[in-house]
Amino acid sequence: MISTQSNYLQGLTELDLTANRLSSLDSRISHLSNLKKLSFRQNLIHDAAIEPISRWDELSGLEELVLRDNKMTKIPDVSIFKKLLIFDVSFNEITSLHGLSKVSNTLKELYVSKNEVPKIEEIEHFYNLQILELGSNRLRVMENLQTLTDLQELWLGRNRFEDCIALEELYLSHNGIAKMEGLSTLVNLRVLDVSSNKLTSVDDIQNLTRLEDLWLNDNQLESLEGVAEAVTGSRESLTTIYLENNPCAKSSNYSATLRQNFPNIQQIDSDVFF
């Protein structure tokens, strides 16, 4: 029970209603005018249930809104929150990014992972965005990212990208990836980071003849020979490889084997060769 008569609640700056099986919003929350952080994570909120939030004028100073793990199929109207910094709608059933154009350009972190989004759109105005999480969607093309000049982290794991021939750097660490796929057409790739995933083998990069930096550390790779075979296309171009914290890195001839397979290697993990 939320009573907005209490001075304590009137001064509340954070409200976390995680895992309460909520299917509707309590209108009394709309009067907590000092709220900065509001979380409805892991509930049963659907599109119609979240709609009233667009009229909660007294919460216009909200900075963090978490709607993660609910039942929404579209981006809700949160245009009323003019100071929003963090917006999380991951783990829903959202089929389009339509509606993001109304989200405040003050946003610094946007999380839309584990939905059904097929296209990156309506994000061009997020000049202050530092973190963009779009993993586990239905994306095929990386696009409309050029205006995100402050972006520090871009998470796109568990999508199937195509037609990215001009791409030179790809960072997919910490995404729970169990298999490398959809990379063979990225023929201009120079840097590939798939560290800290769940890989047991290296796949689909035999055609990458320009690869210079390859980050495979913190996975479950057993065979150095398997790694060398998978990277034969960039045998001459590869200058840096990270394999630490894999079973294969415990081999007694670990460094020597890599230097033999990659004649122009300059760095193996933290060891630099001159």
C-alpha positions in Angstrom: 0.0 0.0 0.0 1.4 3.4 -1.0 0.2 6.4 1.0 1.3 9.7 -0.5 0.3 11.5 2.7 3.5 10.4 4.5 6.2 13.0 4.5 8.7 10.2 4.1 7.1 9.0 0.9 6.7 12.5 -0.4 10.5 12.9 -0.2 11.2 9.4 -1.8 13.8 9.6 -4.5 13.9 5.8 -5.4 11.1 3.3 -5.8 11.8 -0.3 -6.7 8.8 -2.6 -7.3 10.6 -5.5 -8.8 8.9 -8.9 -8.9 5.5 -7.9 -7.6 3.4 -9.5 -10.4 2.0 -6.1 -11.1 -0.3 -5.9 -14.1 -1.3 -2.2 -13.6 0.2 1.0 -12.2 -0.8 2.5 -8.9 -1.8 6.1 -9.7 -0.5 7.3 -6.3 3.0 6.8 -7.5 2.4 9.7 -9.9 2.4 12.1 -6.9 5.9 11.2 -5.7 7.3 14.3 -7.2 10.9 13.8 -5.9 11.4 10.4 -7.6 14.6 10.1 -9.5 14.6 6.3 -10.0 11.6 4.1 -10.7 11.7 0.4 -11.4 8.9 -1.9 -12.4 11.3 -4.7 -13.3 10.0 -8.3 -13.6 6.2 -7.8 -13.5 3.3 -8.4 -15.8 2.9 -4.9 -17.3 1.5 -4.7 -20.8 1.1 -1.8 -23.3 -2.2 -0.5 -22.0 -1.1 -0.8 -18.4 2.0 1.4 -18.9 0.1 4.1 -20.9 -0.9 6.3 -17.9 2.8 7.0 -17.2 2.8 9.4 -20.1 0.6 11.8 -18.1 2.5 11.7 -14.8 3.5 15.3 -14.9 4.7 15.4 -11.3 7.4 12.9 -12.2 8.9 14.9 -15.0 12.3 15.0 -13.2 12.7 11.2 -13.3 16.2 10.2 -14.3 16.0 6.4 -14.4 13.0 4.3 -15.6 13.3 0.5 -15.6 10.5 -1.6 -17.3 12.7 -4.6 -17.9 11.1 -8.1 -18.0 7.4 -7.3 -18.6 4.8 -7.9 -21.3 5.2 -4.8 -23.5 5.1 -5.0 -27.3 6.1 -1.4 -28.1 8.2 1.4 -26.7 6.0 3.4 -24.3 5.5 7.1 -24.4 8.0 8.5 -21.9 8.4 11.9 -23.5 7.2 13.6 -20.3 10.5 12.7 -18.6 12.8 15.6 -19.8 15.8 14.6 -17.7 15.8 10.9 -18.3 19.3 9.3 -18.2 18.6 5.6 -18.0 15.8 3.8 -19.9 15.5 0.0 -19.7 12.9 -2.0 -21.7 14.9 -5.2 -22.1 13.3 -8.7 -21.9 9.9 -7.6 -23.3 8.2 -8.5 -26.6 8.9 -5.2 -28.4 8.8 -5.5 -32.2 10.0 -2.0 -33.2 12.1 0.9 -31.9 9.3 3.3 -33.0 8.7 5.7 -30.1 12.4 6.3 -29.2 12.3 9.5 -31.1 10.1 10.9 -28.3 12.6 9.9 -25.5 14.6 12.8 -24.1 18.0 13.5 -25.8 19.5 13.6 -22.3 19.6 9.8 -22.3 23.0 8.2 -21.4 22.0 4.5 -21.2 19.5 2.6 -23.3 18.7 -1.1 -22.8 16.5 -2.9 -25.3 18.0 -6.4 -25.3 16.0 -9.6 -25.6 13.2 -8.3 -27.7 12.0 -8.8 -31.3 13.5 -5.6 -32.9 14.5 -5.9 -36.6 15.9 -2.5 -37.3 18.0 0.2 -35.5 16.1 3.5 -35.8 15.0 6.6 -34.0 18.2 6.9 -32.0 20.0 9.7 -34.0 19.1 12.4 -31.4 20.8 10.6 -28.5 24.0 12.7 -28.6 24.8 12.0 -25.0 24.3 8.2 -25.2 27.1 6.2 -23.6 25.7 2.7 -23.5 23.4 1.1 -26.1 22.3 -2.5 -25.5 20.5 -4.2 -28.4 21.6 -7.8 -28.0 19.4 -10.7 -28.6 17.1 -9.1 -31.2 16.5 -9.7 -34.9 18.9 -7.1 -36.2 20.6 -7.7 -39.6 22.2 -4.4 -40.3 24.2 -2.0 -38.1 23.0 1.5 -39.0 22.1 5.0 -37.8 24.9 5.0 -35.2 27.0 7.8 -36.7 25.5 10.6 -34.5 26.2 8.7 -31.3 29.5 10.5 -30.8 29.7 9.9 -27.0 29.0 6.1 -27.2 31.3 4.1 -25.1 29.6 0.7 -25.1 27.7 -1.0 -27.9 26.2 -4.4 -27.3 24.9 -6.3 -30.3 25.5 -9.9 -29.4 23.0 -12.6 -30.6 21.9 -10.9 -33.7 22.6 -11.9 -37.3 24.3 -9.1 -39.1 24.6 -9.0 -42.9 25.8 -6.5 -45.5 28.4 -4.9 -43.2 31.2 -5.2 -45.6 32.8 -1.9 -44.7 32.9 -2.7 -41.0 36.5 -2.6 -39.6 36.0 -3.1 -35.8 33.4 -5.3 -34.0 33.1 -5.7 -30.2 30.9 -8.5 -28.9 32.3 -9.3 -25.5 30.2 -10.3 -22.5 27.2 -11.5 -24.5 27.0 -15.2 -23.6 27.8 -16.1 -27.2 28.2 -19.9 -27.6 28.9 -19.9 -31.4 30.6 -17.5 -33.8 28.5 -17.0 -36.9 27.6 -14.4 -39.5 31.1 -13.1 -39.7 32.4 -14.5 -42.9 31.2 -11.6 -45.0 33.0 -8.9 -42.9 36.0 -9.1 -45.1 37.4 -5.7 -44.0 37.4 -6.5 -40.3 40.6 -5.5 -38.6 39.5 -5.9 -34.9 37.3 -8.6 -33.5 36.5 -8.9 -29.8 34.5 -11.9 -28.7 36.1 -12.2 -25.3 34.2 -13.2 -22.1 31.6 -15.4 -23.9 30.9 -19.1 -23.9 32.8 -20.2 -27.0 34.2 -23.7 -27.3 35.5 -23.2 -30.9 36.4 -20.4 -33.3 34.2 -20.4 -36.4 33.3 -18.4 -39.5 36.4 -16.2 -39.7 38.5 -18.1 -42.2 37.7 -15.5 -44.9 38.9 -12.5 -42.8 42.3 -11.8 -44.4 42.8 -8.4 -42.9 42.3 -9.3 -39.2 44.9 -7.7 -37.0 43.5 -7.9 -33.4 41.6 -10.9 -32.2 40.3 -11.1 -28.6 39.3 -14.6 -27.6 40.2 -14.5 -23.9 37.9 -15.7 -21.2 36.1 -18.4 -23.2 36.2 -22.2 -23.2 38.6 -22.9 -26.1 40.5 -26.2 -25.7 42.7 -26.5 -28.8 45.4 -24.1 -29.9 45.6 -26.0 -33.2 41.9 -25.4 -33.7 42.3 -21.7 -33.2 45.2 -21.6 -35.6 43.3 -23.4 -38.2 40.2 -21.2 -37.8 42.4 -18.0 -38.3 44.3 -19.3 -41.3 42.9 -16.5 -43.5 44.6 -13.8 -41.4 47.8 -15.8 -40.6 50.0 -13.1 -42.1 48.0 -10.0 -40.9 47.4 -10.9 -37.3 49.5 -8.9 -34.9 47.6 -9.3 -31.6 45.8 -12.2 -30.1 44.3 -12.7 -26.6 43.6 -16.2 -25.4 44.3 -16.0 -21.7 41.8 -17.7 -19.4 41.0 -20.5 -21.9 42.0 -24.1 -21.3 44.3 -23.9 -24.3 46.3 -21.1 -22.8 47.6 -23.6 -20.1 49.6 -25.5 -22.7 53.3 -25.6 -22.0 54.2 -24.5 -25.6 51.4 -21.9 -25.7 53.3 -18.9 -26.8 55.7 -20.7 -29.0 52.9 -22.4 -30.9 51.1 -19.1 -31.5 54.3 -17.4 -32.7 55.0 -20.2 -35.1 51.4 -20.1 -36.5 51.3 -16.3 -36.8 54.7 -15.1 -38.1 53.9 -11.3 -37.7 52.5 -11.6 -34.2 53.5 -8.7 -31.9 51.4 -9.3 -28.8 50.1 -12.4 -27.1 47.9 -11.5 -24.1 49.9 -8.9 -22.1 53.2 -10.1 -23.6 54.6 -7.8 -26.3 57.3 -8.9 -28.7 59.8 -6.6 -30.5 
